[in-house]
Amino acid sequence: MTLLGVISSFLNASSCDELFKQFFIEDIRMFVEISADAISLAQKIKNLSEHELADLLVKADDKYIAALLIILTQFSQHSVVVNRLVHKVVMSLQDSLNKLSDLDIVTVARALGVEIEYKPCALETHYIVIKSANNAQIGALCFNYRMPLYHYLKLARTLLTEESWKLVAFPIAKGFIYVDNKVKIVRLIAEYLRHALVSKISQLSSSCMLKGGETEEILRKFEEVLEIPTKSVADLNTSGKGEENADSIAISEQVHIHRLKELFANIKSVEELVKIAEKYFPPCINNILNLLLKGENLTHHQRFALATFLINLNIAPEVIIDLFRHSPDFNEKITRYQIEHLQGLRGSRKKYLPYSCATMKTLNMCKWDCGVKNPLAYPYKMIKLVNKNS
């Protein structure tokens, strides 16, 4: 069975019993023995590049993959860990899928329940290329794939803030949306797999209760190898713990409005940032922040909005970088460069401002009416409210 075959079986399983029966003939001893290799595979997934990982996963025993997915169901509450592993597996799959023929892509997609049709130049559009005042040519663009519009909206829901994925970027006719190339189709399949796997891992968490000395030892080793924390930063939003630390920097007394950036600059950790954000950040930014803390793969616009907001509040760069460590595709070197670029320390030397509220709404990143025109104004509005009530 191929890697995609294992993933398809996992996505279609209604319980862990089905998976144990299919891959381990209901033999818990076999599962325990294979789990050691599955944990070793998890460590390689964590450390290898996506290109190196693609070759490894193609050759991996299907039982190793199945055991790893079952083990992950026991850690569904650690969304950062789950999202990071799933992201790397899916990205390596994306690399492999891009090497397939158009017809093979359709076969794979349908096996996964993704409704896609392929026909060479199923739809042709024309455009004018103006080379000079007296020289213009007509060009043609073929769209080889199509899928039901409702299905596209489901697959691309996390991509729709990007210009190249908005509905206006594709022809739509008789309930179908037409896509021009294989790379975009593979990206849609990858997005579907990412969300479907994370959702299934969570769904099966209750039916995959691994108990007993040997299986508990498996989970302990997995925690150790993956460096899974006993408590995640995201838990601070609901646990109530960490409040003592947050109180040390909370704005509880009358504070001069011009000292707000100084107070934000005193934030020394992601934990402190999260507690302050609950009260003083606008809902749109808090929404993006919470998605990141859960290990979600943010879009370009979401990353830009969050990073520029924090930079312009004078949050320390190291705290911002540590926050983005929750991203499933985190790369410290790239993240540091991008933060410094947005600060105006690299590239064009221009310091970037956050999107306005109007732009946030246009990009479907804001559904609230906070009475401000830019997210940066919200903390100032809140501090005035605190001062007025204190």
Stockholm file with secondary structure:
# STOCKHOLM 1.0

chainA/1-390         MTLLGVISSFLNASSCDELFKQFFIEDIRMFVEISADAISLAQKIKNLSEHELADLLVKADDKYIAALLIILTQFSQHSVVVNRLVHKVVMSLQDSLNKLSDLDIVTVARALGVEIEYKPCALETHYIVIKSANNAQIGALCFNYRMPLYHYLKLARTLLTEESWKLVAFPIAKGFIYVDNKVKIVRLIAEYLRHALVSKISQLSSSCMLKGGETEEILRKFEEVLEIPTKSVADLNTSGKGEENADSIAISEQVHIHRLKELFANIKSVEELVKIAEKYFPPCINNILNLLLKGENLTHHQRFALATFLINLNIAPEVIIDLFRHSPDFNEKITRYQIEHLQGLRGSRKKYLPYSCATMKTLNMCKWDCGVKNPLAYPYKMIKLVNKNS
#=GR chainA/1-390 SS CCHHHHHHHHHHCSSHHHHHHHHHTTCHHHHHHHHHHHHHHHHHHHHSCHHHHHHHHHHSCHHHHHHHHHHHGGGTTCHHHHHHHHHHHHHHHHHHHTTSCHHHHHHHHHHTTCCCEEEEEEEEEEEEEEEETTEEEEEEEEEEEEEEHHHHHHHTTTTTTSGGGSGGGSCEETTEEEECCHHHHHHHHHHHHHHHHHHHHHHTTTTCCCCSHHHHHHHHHHHHHHTCCSSCGGGHHHHCTTHHHHHTTCCCSCCCGGGHHHHHHTCCSHHHHHHHHHHHSCHHHHHHHHHHHTTCCCCHHHHHHHHHHHHHTTCCHHHHHHHHTTSTTCCHHHHHHHHHHHHTSSTTCCCCCCCCHHHHHHTTCCCCCCSCSSTTHHHHHHHHHHHHHC
#=GC SS_cons         CCHHHHHHHHHHCSSHHHHHHHHHTTCHHHHHHHHHHHHHHHHHHHHSCHHHHHHHHHHSCHHHHHHHHHHHGGGTTCHHHHHHHHHHHHHHHHHHHTTSCHHHHHHHHHHTTCCCEEEEEEEEEEEEEEEETTEEEEEEEEEEEEEEHHHHHHHTTTTTTSGGGSGGGSCEETTEEEECCHHHHHHHHHHHHHHHHHHHHHHTTTTCCCCSHHHHHHHHHHHHHHTCCSSCGGGHHHHCTTHHHHHTTCCCSCCCGGGHHHHHHTCCSHHHHHHHHHHHSCHHHHHHHHHHHTTCCCCHHHHHHHHHHHHHTTCCHHHHHHHHTTSTTCCHHHHHHHHHHHHTSSTTCCCCCCCCHHHHHHTTCCCCCCSCSSTTHHHHHHHHHHHHHC
//
